[in-house]
Amino acid sequence: MYLKELVISTSTNRVIREVSFKKGLNLVVGYNNDTGSSNNL
């Protein structure tokens, strides 16, 4: 997953903080299984 901007907000959509990633942020998302978790894609 590639992020350019992260916006943190409340449940009423009031923005708490906006974080921009000028060069982008490459985020690796893992998955849960019975023996632990993995970040392998």
Buried (B, 14 or more C-beta within 10 A) or exposed (E): EEEEEEEEEEEEEEEEEEEEEEEEBEEEEEEEEEEEEEEEE
